Amino acid sequence: MERRPELHDPIAVVAFSGWNDAANAATDAAKFIIRRLGARKFATIDSEPFYDFRETRPTVQLGFGGEREVQWPANEFFYARNPTGPHDIIIAVGVEPSLAWRTFTGTHLSLYRDLGVNLVVSVGALLADVPHTRATRVTGSAIDPDVAAQLNLAASKYQGPTGIVGVLHSFLRDEDVPAASLWANVPHYITTSSNPMATAALLERLQEVLHLNFDLTELETAGRRFVTEVDSALGGNPEVAEYVRRLEEVADNPDETPPEREGELPSSADVVLDVEEFLRHQRDDS
């Protein structure tokens, strides 16, 4: 901890890249908050005990003077004061660890208790059978009934493999620290490094929790461009276009059985659309 901030009734927002972060929607949302609030870094978690660097590789980058610098997986904590709202903000952005998850989540928990955090909100993104042409659905859950009622969330009924977010929430529950989880549903058939629509949807939901208002104009503009680019890529792939049309029917009629059509819905494995590769070819052709 580089400095210990004195905070008023803080709320923590937590995002991890990796398994919990489809299209980087969650970490992009956390970084957006850091930039817009001018948040200051005050603590880090040393990466050495928590990563198998053969799986989570460090990267090499060139500094301003041309020197090579090794960038290790980072887990950093930022704080921002909220002069207009009831809660100051802590933002934690990190990388899902490979090792020692109990120790890692215990470190998070210890920091939140030390700073008097009254609510931890994790943000994530998952691949889902949703069309890119509709508003991004954000689902959420909370274990504590009071938190669930306050944020209009339900208790999670998920069973199956979990990531570091699930383990963190288990630790928070055991220590009676109020917590909630928000997840953006990202189209599974698009391989992109970012999805501005999903990032904006998470931020819209977080505004209610943090009692803040963000200017999302830039993300909304990027979202419209994202849809246009995907639509252009679909123009050369009728099978994926048909798949998306069927997803739209389900999205528009959630309580109805989709009308029967001739032919079966294509396998999800056959409709993965590499939009970034398509755009690279478009630029090369230009």
C-alpha positions in Angstrom: 0.0 0.0 0.0 1.6 3.2 -1.2 -0.8 5.4 0.8 -3.8 4.8 2.9 -6.7 7.0 1.7 -9.2 8.3 4.1 -12.5 7.5 2.4 -16.2 8.1 3.2 -18.4 5.0 3.2 -16.6 3.6 0.1 -17.9 1.2 -2.5 -15.4 -1.0 -4.3 -15.8 -1.9 -8.0 -13.7 -5.0 -9.0 -12.8 -6.3 -12.5 -10.5 -9.1 -13.6 -9.3 -9.8 -17.1 -9.3 -13.4 -18.3 -12.1 -16.0 -17.9 -14.5 -13.4 -16.3 -14.0 -10.7 -19.0 -15.4 -11.5 -22.4 -14.4 -8.8 -25.0 -12.7 -6.9 -22.1 -16.0 -5.3 -21.3 -15.5 -5.4 -17.5 -12.0 -4.2 -17.3 -12.7 -1.5 -19.9 -15.6 -0.3 -17.7 -13.3 -0.2 -14.6 -10.6 1.7 -16.5 -13.3 4.1 -17.8 -14.2 5.0 -14.2 -10.6 5.4 -13.3 -10.1 7.9 -16.1 -13.3 9.8 -15.7 -12.9 10.2 -11.9 -9.2 10.9 -12.0 -8.7 8.0 -9.6 -5.3 7.7 -7.9 -3.5 4.4 -7.5 -2.8 3.6 -3.9 -2.0 -0.1 -3.6 -0.9 -3.1 -5.7 -0.6 -6.9 -5.3 2.7 -8.4 -6.1 2.3 -10.8 -9.1 5.1 -13.2 -8.2 3.2 -15.6 -5.8 0.0 -15.7 -7.8 0.9 -16.5 -11.5 2.4 -19.3 -13.5 4.2 -17.1 -16.0 4.2 -19.8 -18.6 0.4 -19.5 -18.7 0.1 -15.7 -18.0 3.0 -14.4 -19.8 4.6 -11.0 -19.0 5.0 -8.7 -22.0 7.9 -6.6 -23.3 7.2 -3.0 -24.3 9.4 -0.2 -25.5 9.7 2.8 -23.2 9.8 6.4 -24.3 13.6 6.2 -24.6 13.4 3.0 -26.7 14.5 0.8 -23.8 12.8 -2.6 -23.4 10.6 -2.9 -20.2 9.0 -6.1 -18.9 5.3 -5.6 -17.9 4.1 -8.1 -15.3 0.5 -9.1 -14.7 -0.8 -6.2 -12.6 -3.4 -6.0 -9.8 -3.9 -2.4 -8.9 -6.2 -0.4 -6.6 -7.4 3.1 -7.2 -9.5 5.5 -5.2 -11.6 8.5 -6.1 -13.6 10.9 -3.9 -17.2 11.6 -4.7 -18.1 15.1 -3.7 -21.7 14.9 -4.9 -22.6 11.4 -3.8 -22.7 9.5 -0.5 -19.9 7.0 -1.3 -16.2 7.4 -2.2 -15.1 4.9 -4.8 -12.4 2.2 -4.9 -11.6 0.6 -8.2 -9.7 -2.7 -8.4 -8.4 -3.8 -11.8 -6.4 -7.0 -12.2 -5.7 -10.3 -13.9 -7.3 -13.6 -12.8 -4.5 -15.4 -11.0 -3.2 -18.9 -11.7 -2.2 -19.8 -8.2 -3.1 -19.4 -4.5 -6.6 -18.2 -5.0 -7.5 -18.3 -1.3 -4.5 -16.1 -0.4 -5.3 -13.8 -3.3 -8.9 -13.3 -2.4 -8.0 -13.0 1.3 -5.7 -10.1 0.4 -8.6 -8.3 -1.4 -10.9 -9.0 1.6 -8.3 -7.7 4.1 -7.9 -4.5 2.1 -11.7 -3.9 1.9 -12.2 -4.4 5.6 -9.3 -2.2 6.5 -10.7 0.7 4.4 -14.3 0.2 5.6 -15.8 -0.8 2.3 -19.6 -1.2 2.7 -20.3 -2.8 -0.6 -18.2 -4.7 -3.2 -19.5 -4.8 -6.8 -17.7 -7.1 -9.2 -18.2 -6.6 -12.9 -17.8 -9.3 -15.5 -18.8 -10.3 -19.0 -19.8 -13.7 -20.4 -20.3 -15.1 -23.8 -24.0 -15.7 -24.5 -26.5 -16.6 -27.2 -27.4 -12.9 -27.8 -27.5 -10.8 -31.0 -25.1 -7.9 -31.5 -28.0 -5.8 -32.9 -29.9 -5.5 -29.6 -29.1 -3.6 -26.4 -26.7 -5.5 -24.2 -28.4 -7.4 -21.4 -26.8 -7.0 -17.9 -27.7 -9.7 -15.4 -26.7 -9.6 -11.7 -27.0 -11.3 -8.4 -26.4 -10.7 -4.7 -26.2 -13.1 -1.8 -27.4 -10.7 0.8 -31.2 -10.3 0.6 -30.9 -6.6 1.6 -28.4 -5.9 -1.1 -30.5 -7.8 -3.6 -33.5 -5.8 -2.8 -31.7 -2.5 -2.8 -30.1 -3.1 -6.3 -33.1 -5.1 -7.7 -31.0 -8.2 -8.1 -31.8 -11.9 -7.5 -29.8 -14.6 -5.7 -27.5 -16.5 -8.0 -28.6 -20.0 -8.9 -25.5 -20.8 -11.1 -23.8 -24.1 -10.5 -20.6 -25.1 -12.4 -17.1 -24.0 -13.0 -16.3 -20.6 -11.5 -13.6 -17.9 -11.8 -11.8 -15.7 -9.4 -15.0 -13.6 -9.1 -17.0 -16.5 -7.7 -14.3 -17.3 -5.2 -14.0 -13.7 -4.1 -17.8 -13.5 -3.5 -17.6 -16.7 -1.5 -15.0 -15.1 0.8 -17.0 -11.9 1.1 -20.1 -13.8 2.0 -18.3 -15.8 4.7 -17.0 -12.5 6.2 -20.4 -10.8 6.0 -19.2 -8.1 3.6 -22.1 -7.0 1.3 -21.5 -7.8 -2.3 -23.1 -7.9 -5.7 -22.1 -9.0 -9.2 -23.0 -7.5 -12.6 -22.5 -9.4 -15.9 -22.7 -8.1 -19.4 -23.9 -10.7 -22.0 -21.6 -10.6 -25.0 -22.4 -12.2 -28.4 -20.4 -15.4 -28.5 -20.1 -15.5 -32.2 -17.9 -12.4 -32.5 -14.2 -12.5 -31.7 -13.2 -8.9 -30.8 -10.8 -7.5 -28.3 -13.5 -5.0 -27.1 -17.2 -4.5 -27.2 -18.1 -0.9 -26.4 -21.8 -1.7 -26.2 -21.2 -4.1 -23.3 -18.9 -1.7 -21.6 -21.5 1.1 -21.8 -24.2 -1.2 -20.5 -22.1 -2.1 -17.4 -21.4 1.6 -16.7 -25.1 2.4 -17.0 -25.9 -0.1 -14.4 -23.0 1.0 -12.1 -24.3 4.6 -12.2 -27.2 3.6 -10.1 -25.0 1.8 -7.6 -22.4 4.5 -7.3 -24.8 7.5 -7.4 -22.8 8.9 -10.3 -23.6 10.0 -13.9 -21.1 9.3 -16.6 -21.0 10.9 -20.1 -21.2 7.7 -22.2 -21.4 9.6 -25.6 -18.1 8.3 -26.8 -18.9 4.7 -26.0 -22.4 5.0 -27.5 -20.8 6.3 -30.7 -18.3 3.5 -30.7 -21.1 1.0 -30.1 -23.0 2.2 -33.2 -19.8 1.9 -35.3 -19.3 -1.6 -33.8 -22.7 -2.7 -35.0 -22.0 -1.3 -38.5 -18.7 -3.1 -38.7 -20.2 -6.4 -37.6 -23.1 -6.0 -40.1 -20.5 -5.4 -42.9 -18.7 -8.5 -41.9 -22.0 -10.5 -41.9 -22.5 -9.4 -45.5 -20.0 -12.1 -46.7 -21.3 -14.8 -44.4 -24.9 -15.7 -44.9 -24.8 -18.6 -42.4 -23.8 -16.3 -39.6 -26.4 -13.7 -40.8 -29.1 -16.4 -40.5 -27.9 -17.3 -37.1 -28.1 -13.7 -35.9 -31.6 -13.3 -37.3 -32.8 -16.3 -35.3 -31.2 -14.9 -32.2 -33.0 -11.6 -32.8 -36.3 -13.5 -32.9 -35.6 -15.0 -29.5 -34.5 -11.7 -28.1 -37.6 -9.9 -29.4 -40.0 -12.6 -28.1 -38.4 -13.8 -24.8 -41.7 -15.3 -23.6 -42.7 -16.9 -26.9 -41.4 -20.0 -28.6 -39.5 -18.9 -31.8 -41.4 -19.8 -35.0 -40.3 -23.0 -36.7 -38.1 -22.5 -39.7 -36.8 -24.9 -42.4 -33.4 -26.1 -41.5 -31.7 -26.3 -38.1 -29.9 -23.5 -36.4 -26.2 -23.6 -37.3 -23.8 -25.0 -34.7 -22.3 -22.2 -32.6 -18.9 -23.6 -33.4 -19.5 -22.9 -37.1 -20.6 -19.3 -36.8 -17.7 -17.6 -35.0 -17.0 -14.4 -36.9 -13.6 -12.8 -36.6 -14.6 -9.2 -37.0 -11.1 -7.9 -36.4 -9.7 -10.1 -39.2 -12.4 -8.9 -41.5 -11.5 -5.2 -40.7 -7.9 -5.9 -41.3 -8.7 -7.3 -44.8 -10.9 -4.3 -45.5 -8.0 -1.9 -44.6 -5.6 -3.9 -46.7 -8.0 -3.8 -49.7 -8.3 -0.1 -49.3 
